[in-house]
């Protein structure tokens, strides 16, 4: 069973669509703007894993200027719901209606889909030590911290937390312990970098005064 494609086991009844296919379908549409609500509808309300990957990707490749502002807050909402054990993704109307130009969305699809297709082929169930509930809480809490890092205006500190979220989501979606372990390592590295940046900034301020 391809949990990355279907959104399972994070809730039942989600459509069995691959994330790469959904992105292509939206890109081939005629809408002038693509909203977050459009993405959620296309992916299915229970597709935690695809949505986490989708909102983190722009922060890795930087093909949407200011992407952390657009994607960081929805990712915080999604990770929080995973921690709380909600069976379905929910975003408030103000976030559902946020959108980007179709041209910008096309750039996202062009850069991201080949990588997503590679991931869809590579991730698979292996070395999985956790129950579903425990895994969801661990991934949700860690991703929440990474999403907050992405949302903060910290120069050059968005990419590694985004990679962490993507890797954690892949591990959770496919029950792949190797991807999960990679996500944990990347999260620890991200935390160390952010702490170092804050420490350096604090030291510089105190030195100035």
C-alpha positions as CSV (number, residue, x, y, z in Angstrom):
1,X,0.0,0.0,0.0
2,X,1.4,3.4,-1.0
3,X,0.6,5.6,2.0
4,X,2.4,8.6,0.5
5,X,0.0,8.5,-2.4
6,X,-3.2,7.8,-0.5
7,X,-2.7,9.7,2.7
8,X,-3.2,6.4,4.7
9,X,-2.9,5.3,7.4
10,X,-3.5,8.9,8.6
11,X,-7.2,8.5,8.4
12,X,-9.4,6.3,6.2
13,X,-11.1,6.9,2.9
14,X,-8.6,9.3,1.4
15,X,-8.4,9.2,-2.4
16,X,-5.6,6.9,-3.8
17,X,-3.8,9.7,-5.7
18,X,-0.1,10.3,-6.0
19,X,1.0,13.7,-5.1
20,X,2.9,14.1,-8.4
21,X,-0.3,13.3,-10.3
22,X,-2.4,15.8,-8.3
23,X,0.1,18.6,-8.9
24,X,0.1,17.9,-12.7
25,X,-3.7,17.9,-12.8
26,X,-3.9,21.3,-11.0
27,X,-1.2,22.7,-13.3
28,X,-3.1,21.6,-16.4
29,X,-6.3,23.4,-15.2
30,X,-7.4,26.8,-16.3
31,X,-7.5,28.6,-13.0
32,X,-5.6,31.9,-12.9
33,X,-4.6,31.3,-9.3
34,X,-4.1,28.1,-7.3
35,X,-5.3,28.3,-3.6
36,X,-4.4,26.2,-0.6
37,X,-8.0,25.1,-0.6
38,X,-7.7,23.8,-4.2
39,X,-4.7,21.7,-3.1
40,X,-6.4,20.3,-0.1
41,X,-9.5,19.4,-2.1
42,X,-7.5,17.7,-4.8
43,X,-5.3,15.8,-2.3
44,X,-8.2,14.7,0.0
45,X,-8.9,16.0,3.5
46,X,-6.9,13.3,5.3
47,X,-3.7,13.7,3.3
48,X,-1.4,15.0,6.0
49,X,1.8,13.6,4.5
50,X,1.4,15.0,0.9
51,X,0.4,18.4,2.3
52,X,3.4,18.5,4.7
53,X,5.7,17.7,1.8
54,X,4.0,20.2,-0.5
55,X,4.2,23.1,1.9
56,X,7.9,22.4,2.8
57,X,9.2,22.0,-0.8
58,X,9.2,25.7,-1.8
59,X,11.5,26.4,1.1
60,X,14.1,23.9,-0.2
61,X,14.2,25.1,-3.8
62,X,13.5,28.8,-3.4
63,X,11.4,29.0,-6.6
64,X,8.7,31.1,-4.9
65,X,10.0,34.3,-3.3
66,X,8.9,34.7,0.3
67,X,7.7,31.1,0.3
68,X,8.2,30.7,4.0
69,X,5.6,33.3,4.8
70,X,3.1,31.6,2.4
71,X,3.8,28.0,3.4
72,X,5.0,28.2,7.0
73,X,1.8,29.0,8.7
74,X,-0.3,26.3,7.0
75,X,2.5,23.8,7.9
76,X,2.3,24.9,11.5
77,X,-1.5,24.2,11.5
78,X,-1.0,20.8,9.8
79,X,1.7,19.7,12.2
80,X,-0.3,20.8,15.2
81,X,-3.3,18.8,14.1
82,X,-1.0,15.7,13.7
83,X,0.2,16.2,17.3
84,X,-3.4,16.5,18.5
85,X,-4.4,13.3,16.6
86,X,-7.0,14.8,14.3
87,X,-8.2,12.4,11.6
88,X,-8.4,15.0,8.9
89,X,-6.6,18.2,7.8
90,X,-8.4,21.5,8.5
91,X,-7.3,25.0,7.7
92,X,-9.2,28.2,8.5
93,X,-10.8,30.1,5.6
94,X,-8.2,32.8,5.6
95,X,-5.5,30.2,4.9
96,X,-7.7,28.1,2.5
97,X,-8.1,31.2,0.3
98,X,-4.5,32.1,0.1
99,X,-3.2,31.5,-3.4
100,X,-0.4,32.0,-5.9
101,X,-0.4,32.9,-9.6
102,X,-0.7,29.9,-11.9
103,X,2.7,30.8,-13.4
104,X,4.3,30.5,-10.0
105,X,2.5,27.2,-9.4
106,X,3.9,25.9,-12.7
107,X,7.4,26.7,-11.5
108,X,6.7,24.7,-8.4
109,X,5.5,21.8,-10.4
110,X,8.4,21.9,-12.9
111,X,11.0,21.9,-10.1
112,X,9.3,19.6,-7.6
113,X,7.5,16.8,-9.6
114,X,10.7,15.0,-10.8
115,X,12.0,14.9,-7.3
116,X,8.6,13.8,-5.9
117,X,8.4,11.0,-8.4
118,X,11.9,9.8,-7.4
119,X,10.8,9.8,-3.8
120,X,7.6,7.9,-4.6
121,X,9.8,5.2,-6.1
122,X,12.4,5.2,-3.3
123,X,10.4,5.2,-0.1
124,X,9.0,1.9,1.1
125,X,8.1,0.2,4.4
126,X,11.2,-1.0,6.4
127,X,12.8,-0.9,9.8
128,X,9.6,0.6,11.4
129,X,9.7,0.4,15.2
130,X,6.7,2.6,16.2
131,X,2.9,2.3,16.4
132,X,0.9,4.6,14.2
133,X,-0.1,6.9,17.1
134,X,3.4,7.2,18.5
135,X,4.9,7.9,15.1
136,X,2.3,10.6,14.3
137,X,3.0,12.4,17.6
138,X,6.8,12.3,17.1
139,X,6.6,13.4,13.5
140,X,4.0,16.0,14.3
141,X,5.8,17.6,17.2
142,X,9.2,17.6,15.4
143,X,7.6,19.0,12.2
144,X,5.9,21.7,14.3
145,X,9.2,22.9,15.7
146,X,10.7,22.9,12.1
147,X,7.7,24.8,10.7
148,X,8.1,27.5,13.4
149,X,11.8,27.8,12.4
150,X,10.8,28.2,8.7
151,X,8.2,30.8,9.6
152,X,10.6,32.9,11.6
153,X,12.5,35.6,9.7
154,X,15.9,33.9,10.1
155,X,18.2,34.4,7.1
156,X,19.4,31.2,5.3
157,X,17.7,29.0,8.0
158,X,14.6,27.8,6.0
159,X,16.1,25.0,3.8
160,X,17.3,22.5,6.3
161,X,14.1,22.6,8.5
162,X,12.1,22.1,5.2
163,X,14.2,19.1,4.3
164,X,13.6,17.8,7.9
165,X,9.8,18.1,7.5
166,X,9.9,16.4,4.1
167,X,12.0,13.5,5.3
168,X,9.9,13.0,8.4
169,X,6.7,13.0,6.4
170,X,8.1,10.5,4.0
171,X,9.1,8.2,6.8
172,X,5.7,8.5,8.4
173,X,3.8,8.1,5.1
174,X,5.6,5.0,4.0
175,X,6.5,3.6,7.5
176,X,10.1,3.9,6.3
177,X,12.5,3.9,9.3
178,X,15.5,5.0,7.3
179,X,13.7,8.2,6.1
180,X,12.4,8.8,9.6
181,X,15.9,8.5,11.1
182,X,17.2,10.9,8.4
183,X,14.5,13.4,9.3
184,X,15.4,13.2,13.0
185,X,19.1,13.9,12.2
186,X,18.2,16.8,10.0
187,X,15.9,18.2,12.7
188,X,18.7,18.1,15.3
189,X,21.1,19.8,12.8
190,X,18.4,22.4,12.1
191,X,17.9,23.1,15.8
192,X,21.6,23.5,16.4
193,X,21.9,26.0,13.5
194,X,19.0,28.1,14.6
195,X,20.2,28.1,18.3
196,X,23.7,29.1,17.0
197,X,22.2,32.0,15.0
198,X,20.2,33.3,17.9
199,X,23.2,32.9,20.2
200,X,25.4,34.9,17.8
201,X,22.8,37.6,17.5
202,X,22.3,37.9,21.2
203,X,26.1,38.0,21.7
204,X,26.4,40.8,19.1
205,X,23.6,42.8,20.7
206,X,25.2,42.6,24.2
207,X,28.6,43.4,22.7
208,X,27.2,46.5,21.1
209,X,25.9,47.8,24.3
